[in-house]
């Protein structure tokens, strides 16, 4: 499958062998218990009980694993996946390196939970400078970072981490496996929220972990089975169905982002514009060589919270929402969620609207928003 293009891979990922009379993607299997063999019990079938075993979930894991290039385990949410990773690998006395500019709930979890159980937490900006990794158990980076969109050289960071005996995990939420494959760059694990662009229809919550290490996957699987943080069968089926259009959705979102960036770059009432696909962006030198495509997420500053509100209220095609990567263009003022950003900082996620319509709408909304 690796020799096929992105569109083909997305359409075919995880599908079972074709059989006459069967659908392309089997419908969701709803089950808590299954019929067991009277003599062998669960040893006779891959399905014994719904928490560890579900064929719909396994098909989704096969699909995501094919796209990321490793073995996958899906979780109920992205936060369940990343906290599951941290609590699976870290013990009292361990040290973990986390980004200061990554997803805020992860930093809150580290402060409230990890430090309370004796894990030493070091917070470092995505682009560094990084401390020595001697004695570090795990380095976790999010690249492109959310919401600031800085990008780190994964291969270089993996080399440094491994030289010191540390593991490297990469949060691939913003990029998706079509934007970059961190395992190919040397990362030990990939973690991501499938809620965002991976599934892209704003109708489900999902997380996943991927690795090529059987030991790490076994540990993560045990954690998930013990804690029960699994997605339901219908969410797993919806996610697998949505994967088929990932290539198409990302293409339009990225094209929209490029056009919106061109618009914003020429406006004196917009500052702090960031998009890794823009040649003069600080992230561009690394992103242009490391990433296969740039996501449809950008950020900028409108000067004040009030002006952000006026902008969104005036826009017809931009919705106020806190997720990203969906079909609808959304804007999120990140300070209101606890991110260390200015009051007028906006994360804009370009949807799949017609490019000309979106650019015209944003230009008109900025005009209507008036001065700061």
N, C-alpha and C positions, 0 to 999 in steps of 0.2 A: 504493500500500500504506500510505502514511502516514496515510490517513484511517481505517484500521481500528484496532480496539482491540488491546491488548497480546496477548491470547490468540490472536486471529486472526493477528496478525503473526508470533508465534512458531511457530504451526502451519504457516504458509505460507512462511516465510522460505527463500529459496534453492531452492525446488523448481523443477524444470524444467517446461516446458510439458506439460500432460497429453496423453498419447497412449494410445488404446485398447490394452490388453494390457500396458502398462508399469506398474511399481510407482510409488507416490507418490514415494518416494525411491529412486533406483537403488542397487543394492548396490555395495560398494567395488570399485574397479578396481585389481587388483594387477598392477603392471608396472614393470620397470626399463627395458628398451628397448621401443619400439613399432615396428611395421612402418613403414618410411619410403618415400616415393615415390622410385623409382629415379633420377629426373631432378632433381626439385626438393628432395629431402631433407626436412629439418624444415620448410621453408617452406610445404609443402603441407598441414600439419595443426597444430593447437595442441599436439599431443603428439609430442614428439621423444625425450625421455629422462625417466625417472621423477623425477630430483631437481628440475628446475624445473617439470615438467609432470605434472599428475595431475587428471583430471576430477572425482574425488571431492573432492579438496582445493579445487578451484575452486567447487564447489557450496557447501561450507561457508563459504568466503570470501564468496560472494555473500550467504549467510544472515546472517553476522555483520555484514557491511557494511550490509545493510538495517537491522538493528536499531540499529547505532551511527550510521548516517547518513553513511557515507563508503566509501572503497575499502579493503578489508581484505587483509592477508597473515597467514596463520597460521604458527606456529612449533611446534617439537617440545615446548617447555615455556614457561611464563611467564617463567622466567629467561632462556631463549634469546631471547625477544622483547625484553625490557628491555635486556639487554646488547647485543643487536643494534642497538637504537635508539641506545644511547650510543656504540657504536663506529662506527656509520654517520655520526653527526653531529659527533662531537668529534675534534679534532686537537690535537697538542701546542701549548700556549699558549692554548687555549680555556678558558673558565670555565663550569662547570656548577653549578647550585644543586639540591641534593638534600635530602629531608626527614630530620631526625634521628630521627623517630618512625615512619618507614615500614618496609618490609620489610627485615629485617636483612641478608640476602645481597646486596642491592643496595648497602648501605653498605659491606659488606666488599669487594665488587667494585670500588667506587670507590677505596677505600683501597689495595687490593692491586694493581689493574691501572691504573686511570685516572691516579692520581697518579704511578705508575711510568713512564708514557709522556709525562708532562709536562702533563697536564690539571689545571687548578686546580679543586679541589672545595670548595664552600661548603656546609656543613650548616646547615639552618635548620628550626626546628619548623614543623609544618604550619600552625599559626595565626600564625606569625611571632613577633616582628617581622622583616620581610624587609629585606635591605640594598638599596642601589641596584642596579638591573639593568644599569647602563651597562657595556658590555664583556662582558656575559654572553651566551653562545651559546645555552644551553638551561636552562630551569627545568622541573624535574620534581616534581610533587606527587602524593601518593596521598590520595584523599579519598572516603569516610572513611578516615582513616589506620589502618593495621594495625600493632599491635593496639590502640592507644589510642583510636581512633574519633573523633579531632578532624576537623572539617570546615572547608574553606577556601572562600571565595567565588571560584569559578572565573572568572566574568566579570570581576570586579575585578582579579584577578591577571593574566588575559590582557591586559587593557588596559594594565596597568603594564609587562608584559613586552614587548608590541609597541611601546609608546612608546619603549622603550630598544633596540629592534632584536633582542630575544631571542625564541626560540621557546618555547611552553608545551606540555608533554606532561602528560597526566593519566593516572595509573594508576586504572583503573575496575574493578579486580578485585572489591572489596567491594560496590560499588553495582550492578554489571552495567548493561547498556544500558537495562534497564527501570527502573532506579533513577534514572539521570541520563544525559544525552547531552552529554558535555563539548564535542564539536565545535559543538553548537548554542550553547554558552556562550562560544565564542571560542577554545577550545584548538586548537592546530595538529595535535596527534596524540593518539590514545588508545592506551594499552598496557594489557594485562591478562593475567592468568592465567585461561585457560578451564578449568583443572583444578578450580577452585572452584565457585561457584554457577552459573556459566554452563552447564556440562554436568551438574554436580550429582549424579552417581551414584558418585563415588569410584572410578572404574574406568579413568581415562585421565589423561595429562598433555598439556597444550596451552597455547599462548600465542598472542597476536595483537596486531597493530598496525593502526590505522585512521587514515586521513587523507583530507582533501579536496584535498590538494596532489599533483598528478601528479608533481612533482619529488621530493617526499619519498617517495612510494610507489615511484618508480623506483629511488631510492637504496637503500631498504630491500629491495626485490626483488633488486637486484644483490648486496647483502650476503648475503641468505639463500641465493641460488643459489651464491655463491662458498663459503660456509661449510658449506652442506648441512644447515642446522638446520631441516629440514622434518619435519612429523608423518607417520607412516605412513598408508596409505590406510584401514586398518581403524579407527584412532583418529579420523581425520577423519570417517568414516561414523558411528561411535558418537557423536561430538560433535554432528553434525547431527541425528541421531535424537533426542538428548537435548534439543535446543533446543525441541522442540515442547511440552514440559511446563514450560518455564521460568516462565511466568506462574503456573501452578498451584502449582509448588513454592515460589516466592517468597511467594505469598500466605499459604500455611500457615506458612512459616518466620517471616515477619514477625508474623503473629498470635501464634505461639508466643512470640516474643521479647517482645512487648508484655505477655503474661500472665506470663512469667517475671520480667520487670522489676518488675511490680506486686508479685509475691511477694517478690523480693529487697529492694525498697525498704522493706519493712516489717520486715525482720529486722535486729536490732542486731548480729548476728554476721557481717554482710556489710558491707564498706566499699568506697568508691571505685567505686560503680556507674556505668557509662557505657553509654548507648544514645542515638543521635542522635534517636530518636523520642520520647524522654521530655521533656515540656515544661520541666522544670527542668534539663535537661542543657545544659552550655555550648555544645554544637554545635547545639542545637535551632533557634535563630533563623535560622541560615544553612540548615541542612538542611531545615527546613520549607518554605522558599521555593525552594531550589535543586533538591531531590530530589523525584522523582515517587513514590517509595516508599522505606521504610527497610528495610535488610537485616535478616536474622535473627541477626546477630552482636552480642554484647554483651560487656562485660568487668566484672570486679569483683575484690575482694581478700578472701581467706579467712584472711589473717594469717600463714600459714606454709606451707612446702612440704609438711610432714607432714599438715596439715589438708586440703590439696588432695588428697593421696593418699587420705586416709580418705574424703573426699567421693566421689571417683570410684569407689573400691572399693565403697562402699555403694550407689551408684546402679545401677539396673537398666537405665535408658534413656539413660545418658550414658557414652559410650566415650572413653577416652583416645586422642587422635589429634591430629596436628599440622596437618591441613588444615582447611578450613571450607567451608560452603556445601552440604554433602551432605544426603542424605535422613535420615541418622542424626544425632542430637544428639551433639556431641563437645565435650570440654573439653581445653584445652591450657595447660599452665603454661609461659608464654613464656620465663621466665628460663633454662630448661634449653637453649634454642636460641640464646642470646646476646643476646636483647633486653634493653634497659636497663629492666627492670621489677623490682618487688619479688618476693621468693621466693613469696609467696602470690597473686600476680596470675594470674588465669584469663581466658582468652578462651573464651567459650562460644558455640558455633555451634548454633543451634536447628534441628533437623531437621523432618521432616514427620509426626512422631507426633501422635496425638490430643492436643490442648492440655491437657485435664484430666488425662490420664495423665502427661504430661511435668511439669506443675506439681506434681502430687502426689508424683512420684518425686523431684524435686529437693528438695522440702520435707523428705521423709523422709530423704534422703541427708544433707542439712545437719544435721538433728537427730542422725543416727547419727554424724556426723563429730565431734561434741563441740566443746569449746572449743579455742581456739588452743593 
